[in-house]
Amino acid sequence: MDASFDLQPVFEPDTIAVIGVSTSNLYNPGYIIFQRNLIIKGYSSRKVFGVNPRGGSIEGIDLHKSLFDIPKNIDLAVLCLKSSDTLPVFKDAIDLGVKGFIVISGGFAETGPEGKAIQDEMARLAIHHGLPLIGPNCVGVYNPSHVNTIIIPNERFVVPKSKGNMAIVSQSGGVLLDQFFCKNYERDIAISKAISLGNKAVLDEVDLLDYFEHDPATDVIGFYLEGFANQRGREFLLKSRETNKTIMLLKGGKSDRGMKAASSHTAAIASNEAVLDGALKQFSIINVNTEQELVAYVKAFSLFAGSNKPFFTNAFNGNIAIITVSGGHGVLSTDIAEKYHLDLVDFTDTEKEEIRAVLNPVVKGIAGLGNPIDLTGSCNDDDVVHVLEVLMKNPRVELVLLLILPYPPMLSMSLGSRIASVVRLHRKPMITYLPWLAKYEMIKEPLNEANIPVGNSIEEAILMAKAVQMKAMAMKRAKNNKIIDAREVLISDYQEFTRVLDEISKQREKKKRNVISDTDR
Amino acid sequence: MDASFDLQPVFEPDTIAVIGVSTSNLYNPGYIIFQRNLIIKGYSSRKVFGVNPRGGSIEGIDLHKSLFDIPKNIDLAVLCLKSSDTLPVFKDAIDLGVKGFIVISGGFAETGPEGKAIQDEMARLAIHHGLPLIGPNCVGVYNPSHVNTIIIPNERFVVPKSKGNMAIVSQSGGVLLDQFFCKNYERDIAISKAISLGNKAVLDEVDLLDYFEHDPATDVIGFYLEGFANQRGREFLLKSRETNKTIMLLKGGKSDRGMKAASSHTAAIASNEAVLDGALKQFSIINVNTEQELVAYVKAFSLFAGSNKPFFTNAFNGNIAIITVSGGHGVLSTDIAEKYHLDLVDFTDTEKEEIRAVLNPVVKGIAGLGNPIDLTGSCNDDDVVHVLEVLMKNPRVELVLLLILPYPPMLSMSLGSRIASVVRLHRKPMITYLPWLAKYEMIKEPLNEANIPVGNSIEEAILMAKAVQMKAMAMKRAKNNKIIDAREVLISDYQEFTRVLDEISKQREKKKRNVISDTDR
């Protein structure tokens, strides 16, 4: 859709009508949505309206028998009706001047031609009137203190922490609730807004990208998509390139079950996916390959991204220094850093002496002064803090990775707080690893407060460092591109991207045919 | 060492002497170990003895001024002395008939020739007298209700859950405490015994493999090694092949920091590591590549392995069926299953009808009956349980992966308990994914109790399924090998393994030289 929709009524409605509210079934989507928005809007019968042809009331708030009985103008209508009952109500709502729609119910295009016809007619009307419509067949929209149409009973819903700077756009309600809400909750990641796109009858990923591009509360936009809406891949890529915000894409449906090929075939595909990864990079889209990458990147970006946190800028080479108190962690982190193409700075003898000079007498004699720097189990808070200060001042070190094992007895529970002070002073990106047990919370909390990402495994922490580097590179690339004709770059990039996609699908087709002929033999 | 040591005094000592116990420094290793073993042995002054030349007492138990003052025979002596003070005490202990040693202190071979001389003399004496010696420079041994010499202050120590069937052997104390103890604790994984090897002056990975091979409490042995003890790699591999227990190896130090080669070089190495992986497989060693694999495999093996749990046997083809209630999870799990070369069974029309027949009327019309089977958010407990029963009875399905999202309102908190009943009846391996929030514990706990692994991400669950397949394949391979000359197979395998190792190190050397000459240019 080329028309730009006003999404304010969807994300920040003053008045909400929930249509199709049961008074007896606690699992009825309409009931769940009505009741929850009453809480959000403060039980105001002038802000949230429920419609049930038989009337009744919920928690003291009367329902209306029809849309026409509602005494106020409605910003957002949330439709929870059978698909066959939806169209007449939808038309009434347009006539009444409703400004935005979320259609929760299923039974539309995903079920066959009959449902598709209803959906198409809804879409036609919405577009004709320039009205935003989310869904159908979705779990809806979440904006803390404004609206929440996510149809999970209260007791099961994981309330996201607010106020974050990450918006979530998901083609799957389950992935939204789980890989984003649940996992973000576990990691103390707060969000700004979230939306489940459902069938994308009208609004799709491009519209939401547009909206969040201009949303001051959002610095990072996380997408889960299984495919682009019809003819919209191109716009999505081009718009992604033009935004200053950080865009992540977890793409579902990369595999091809039909292709049961030998491992050599798989290797070919894997290498094509590396090319695809490179193509997405050209559009400044962070390609997310795994759930582990997702949580690591989300954490790093949501803490670091944003115009008021220019920590990134210089970390594009991926030159890191690692501090550890366990030799084994030093070894494992070296292995993982190499896997992700991060470089451990080789310290000169002078630099090593600078580090040695700040250590306590016992550790001075036994510390490993390579990179990783191994302070050993005999170190204390001062050793960690002083070495960190040395590294923060060293211009060759772009990012510090600190593996805080809370086992050495001389490391106190003040350590996190002291580290945070150093980072706030020097403003160089730092990533930490710390086991996430409740007993170590006194170290972790001050790091969270200081926007220092804390991974729950060495690999997660290193992926966070990788995220910083990727963002720094994207920013550098964007800056450099300004001096040449941006439009031309975009077009040639897009052609390259299309070429890669074509090639992959051709190869897959070919392999499918091979598999079939193998089977036939 | 070819001599076989009796490790009973180390792991199950009746009497323990801790030598070098401070009465004033709460962080002193001797103090920590003495005090904690008092708790374990029930504050019996006839079981745990502390030695401090100045005497004193701790929590009401008097210390002894010398080893010679101890009124009982000592099974295990734990030495926490300066390296320079260690040898005379060690000799006294041998004279007094002590049966086993753990030397906690550092300051030996890892610090230089002087320390190495002391260590070598200790080793010589221990071997001469046939006495087991752990360390020096280690955190020691953990055996619940018998002995715990791990030198972490109580408040920081994560007490592992017992009684498990997994033994841990680690070259790094930090990795033992963190990647094993902490992460196992988070995942409700109980352990049997654990040991940190330190400098391996006498006892090394081969001795411990020997010991745990004969330990009835242990079914699974997890190793973290950075290298094999001198000339011991061969024995380790051959012994691994001969055991019926499950052996996992997380190898630290795979990377080569010197080799800052281009990505094409890296790809070459990666492919060699795949060959190495294959070589380890020949020896029935599970090669663990990442922390995520470690926790997934540990969980799967510790729940499934063991002679009384023959769940594995038939899952060697990796033919799985996936049940989901979210389309997005179905898509993501398909992608990940392909990545790990697991095959989703293609259901015939008859099989699909069998599945459809057991669904409730609403779900019957909308469920996705491919593989993954998508029961949708409208399903209830009966749908999940009945489909699971159908799959358990289907001989083409070797393993069921159940993605339990607790969001659909009709899924009750009884679901985990009902699923566990089905699995106990049919005894086919099942792996689940379920978000690990406290509010969903009522589903998770009965699964844990029924030995059904619960992953905390889709990928973790799929890695658990992969673990089942790897184990089933190893068992099948071992069975087949019995009909040919096992010794011959072992030798040719070993030659192949050596060849691969040689090739990798040659290639690395070559690349190092290339890098140097590149730099020189």
Contacts between the chains, C-beta under 8 A, distances in Angstrom:
chain1	res1	chain2	res2	distance
A	27	B	409	3.8
A	27	B	410	6.8
A	106	B	366	7.3
A	111	B	366	7.2
A	152	B	407	4.9
A	152	B	409	7.6
A	153	B	409	5.1
A	155	B	439	7.3
A	156	B	406	5.9
A	156	B	407	5.6
A	156	B	409	7.4
A	156	B	439	7.4
A	158	B	437	6.4
A	158	B	439	7.8
A	170	B	328	7.4
A	171	B	328	7.0
A	172	B	326	6.3
A	172	B	327	5.9
A	172	B	328	2.6
A	172	B	329	7.6
A	172	B	331	7.4
A	173	B	326	7.1
A	173	B	328	7.5
A	173	B	377	7.5
A	174	B	324	7.9
A	174	B	325	7.3
A	174	B	326	2.5
A	174	B	327	6.9
A	174	B	328	4.7
A	174	B	329	5.3
A	174	B	377	7.7
A	174	B	405	5.7
A	174	B	407	7.1
A	175	B	326	7.0
A	175	B	328	3.7
A	175	B	329	6.9
A	175	B	332	7.1
A	177	B	405	7.4
A	177	B	407	5.6
A	178	B	326	7.3
A	178	B	329	7.2
A	178	B	405	6.0
A	178	B	407	7.8
A	178	B	435	5.9
A	179	B	332	7.8
A	182	B	435	4.3
A	182	B	437	6.3
A	183	B	435	7.7
A	183	B	457	7.8
A	185	B	437	7.1
A	186	B	436	7.5
A	186	B	437	7.3
A	224	B	328	6.7
A	226	B	328	7.4
A	226	B	331	5.7
A	252	B	328	6.1
A	252	B	331	4.0
A	252	B	332	5.4
A	252	B	335	6.7
A	253	B	331	5.0
A	253	B	334	7.7
A	253	B	335	6.9
A	254	B	335	5.1
A	255	B	334	5.5
A	255	B	335	4.4
A	255	B	337	7.6
A	255	B	338	3.8
A	255	B	339	7.4
A	256	B	338	7.6
A	257	B	334	6.2
A	257	B	338	7.1
A	257	B	344	6.2
A	260	B	343	6.9
A	263	B	341	7.4
A	266	B	338	8.0
A	266	B	341	7.7
A	290	B	459	6.0
A	291	B	332	7.7
A	291	B	457	4.5
A	291	B	458	6.3
A	291	B	459	5.4
A	292	B	292	6.3
A	292	B	457	7.2
A	292	B	459	6.9
A	324	B	174	7.9
A	325	B	174	7.3
A	326	B	172	6.3
A	326	B	173	7.1
A	326	B	174	2.5
A	326	B	175	7.0
A	326	B	178	7.3
A	327	B	172	5.9
A	327	B	174	6.9
A	328	B	170	7.4
A	328	B	171	7.0
A	328	B	172	2.5
A	328	B	173	7.5
A	328	B	174	4.7
A	328	B	175	3.8
A	328	B	224	6.7
A	328	B	226	7.4
A	328	B	252	6.1
A	329	B	172	7.6
A	329	B	174	5.3
A	329	B	175	6.9
A	329	B	178	7.1
A	331	B	172	7.4
A	331	B	226	5.8
A	331	B	252	3.9
A	331	B	253	5.0
A	332	B	175	7.1
A	332	B	179	7.8
A	332	B	252	5.4
A	332	B	291	7.8
A	334	B	253	7.7
A	334	B	255	5.5
A	334	B	257	6.2
A	335	B	252	6.7
A	335	B	253	6.9
A	335	B	254	5.1
A	335	B	255	4.4
A	336	B	290	8.0
A	337	B	255	7.7
A	338	B	255	3.8
A	338	B	256	7.6
A	338	B	257	7.1
A	339	B	255	7.4
A	341	B	263	7.4
A	341	B	266	7.7
A	343	B	260	6.9
A	344	B	257	6.2
A	366	B	106	7.3
A	366	B	111	7.1
A	377	B	173	7.5
A	377	B	174	7.7
A	405	B	174	5.7
A	405	B	177	7.4
A	405	B	178	6.0
A	406	B	156	5.9
A	407	B	152	4.9
A	407	B	156	5.6
A	407	B	174	7.1
A	407	B	177	5.6
A	407	B	178	7.8
A	409	B	27	3.8
A	409	B	152	7.6
A	409	B	153	5.1
A	409	B	156	7.4
A	410	B	27	6.8
A	435	B	178	5.9
A	435	B	182	4.3
A	435	B	183	7.7
A	436	B	186	7.5
A	437	B	158	6.4
A	437	B	182	6.3
A	437	B	185	7.1
A	437	B	186	7.3
A	439	B	155	7.3
A	439	B	156	7.4
A	439	B	158	7.8
A	457	B	183	7.8
A	457	B	291	4.5
A	457	B	292	7.2
A	458	B	291	6.3
A	459	B	290	6.0
A	459	B	291	5.4
A	459	B	292	6.9
